[in-house]
Amino acid sequence: QVQLVESGGGLVQAGDSLRLSCAASGRTFSSYAMGWFRQAPGQEREFVAAISWPSGSTNYAVSVKGRFTISRDNAKNMVYLQMNSLKPEDTALYYCALAKYGSIYNRLVAAYDYWGQGTQVTVSS
């Protein structure tokens, strides 16, 4: 089993920055993808960004490209999502997820095997 715990969400104003963190523990895999997804009230969960192990390649949703950066710390088993120039439409519950042997180019929720509980990000205008 894999456990994922997100942190770092909060209430910010438009234009501000936040960094989300995801701590991973449990069994490991030789290759996998770690992703961030988000879900706003009344909407479907959507892909935000992903990073691959071991290559470190990344992929982003068009809506966040150039504003968000996904990164990792292998030694600490951490994944981060640096969010800059936040907009009210970025308001959502943000989830960290892991896809066993997955591809960062598969943006489907169903492609991911393990999920955290989520951390709320609220951006006021």
C-alpha positions as CSV (number, residue, x, y, z in Angstrom):
1,Q,0.0,0.0,0.0
2,V,0.9,3.6,-0.5
3,Q,-0.1,6.5,1.7
4,L,-0.2,10.1,0.4
5,V,-0.7,13.1,2.6
6,E,-1.1,16.6,1.2
7,S,-0.5,19.9,3.0
8,G,0.0,23.5,2.2
9,G,-3.4,24.7,1.1
10,G,-5.0,27.8,2.4
11,L,-6.9,31.1,1.6
12,V,-5.0,33.6,-0.5
13,Q,-5.7,36.5,-2.8
14,A,-5.5,36.6,-6.5
15,G,-2.0,37.0,-7.7
16,D,-0.5,35.3,-4.6
17,S,1.5,32.1,-4.4
18,L,1.2,28.8,-2.6
19,R,3.2,25.6,-2.4
20,L,1.5,22.3,-1.9
21,S,3.4,19.3,-0.5
22,C,2.6,15.6,-0.8
23,A,4.4,13.1,1.5
24,A,4.5,9.6,0.1
25,S,5.1,6.5,2.2
26,G,4.6,2.7,1.9
27,R,5.7,0.4,-0.9
28,T,7.7,1.7,-3.8
29,F,7.7,0.9,-7.5
30,S,10.5,1.0,-10.1
31,S,8.7,3.5,-12.2
32,Y,5.6,5.6,-11.6
33,A,4.0,8.9,-12.1
34,M,3.0,11.3,-9.3
35,G,0.2,13.7,-10.2
36,W,-1.8,16.6,-8.8
37,F,-5.5,16.9,-9.5
38,R,-8.1,19.3,-8.4
39,Q,-11.8,19.3,-7.9
40,A,-14.0,22.4,-7.6
41,P,-17.5,22.1,-6.1
42,G,-20.0,20.7,-8.7
43,Q,-17.2,19.9,-11.1
44,E,-15.3,16.7,-12.1
45,R,-11.8,16.1,-10.8
46,E,-9.3,17.3,-13.3
47,F,-5.6,16.8,-14.1
48,V,-3.2,19.6,-13.1
49,A,0.3,18.3,-13.4
50,A,2.4,15.1,-13.2
51,I,6.0,14.1,-12.7
52,S,7.6,10.8,-13.5
53,W,10.0,8.5,-11.6
54,P,12.8,8.0,-12.4
55,S,13.2,10.4,-15.3
56,G,11.6,13.5,-13.7
57,S,9.7,14.4,-16.8
58,T,6.8,16.7,-16.3
59,N,3.4,17.4,-17.9
60,Y,0.9,20.2,-17.2
61,A,-2.6,21.1,-17.9
62,V,-2.9,24.1,-20.3
63,S,-4.7,26.1,-17.7
64,V,-1.8,26.1,-15.3
65,K,1.2,25.9,-17.6
66,G,3.6,28.7,-16.9
67,R,2.1,29.4,-13.5
68,F,2.5,26.1,-11.7
69,T,5.6,23.9,-11.2
70,I,5.7,20.3,-10.1
71,S,8.9,19.0,-8.5
72,R,10.1,16.2,-6.3
73,D,12.6,15.5,-3.5
74,N,13.6,11.9,-3.9
75,A,15.4,11.7,-0.5
76,K,12.3,12.9,1.3
77,N,9.7,11.1,-0.8
78,M,8.0,14.4,-1.4
79,V,6.3,16.0,-4.3
80,Y,5.5,19.7,-4.5
81,L,3.3,21.9,-6.5
82,Q,4.4,25.5,-6.6
83,M,1.5,27.7,-7.6
84,N,2.1,31.3,-8.7
85,S,-0.2,34.0,-10.0
86,L,-3.2,32.3,-8.5
87,K,-6.6,33.0,-9.9
88,P,-10.1,32.6,-8.4
89,E,-10.7,29.8,-10.9
90,D,-7.9,27.8,-9.2
91,T,-10.0,27.4,-6.2
92,A,-10.5,23.7,-5.6
93,L,-9.6,20.7,-3.4
94,Y,-6.2,19.6,-4.6
95,Y,-5.3,15.9,-4.5
96,C,-2.0,14.1,-4.8
97,A,-2.0,10.8,-6.6
98,L,0.3,8.0,-7.7
99,A,0.0,5.8,-10.8
100,K,1.9,2.5,-10.7
101,Y,4.0,2.2,-13.8
102,G,2.0,5.1,-15.1
103,S,2.6,7.7,-17.7
104,I,2.6,11.5,-17.0
105,Y,0.8,11.9,-20.3
106,N,-2.3,9.9,-19.2
107,R,-4.4,12.6,-17.5
108,L,-7.3,10.3,-16.6
109,V,-8.3,10.0,-12.9
110,A,-8.8,6.3,-13.5
111,A,-5.1,5.9,-14.4
112,Y,-4.1,6.7,-10.8
113,D,-4.0,4.0,-8.2
114,Y,-3.5,5.8,-4.9
115,W,-4.9,9.1,-3.7
116,G,-4.5,11.5,-0.8
117,Q,-7.3,13.1,1.1
118,G,-6.8,16.5,-0.5
119,T,-5.9,20.0,0.7
120,Q,-8.2,23.0,0.0
121,V,-7.0,26.0,-2.0
122,T,-9.2,29.1,-2.0
123,V,-8.3,32.1,-4.1
124,S,-10.3,35.3,-3.4
125,S,-10.6,38.1,-6.0
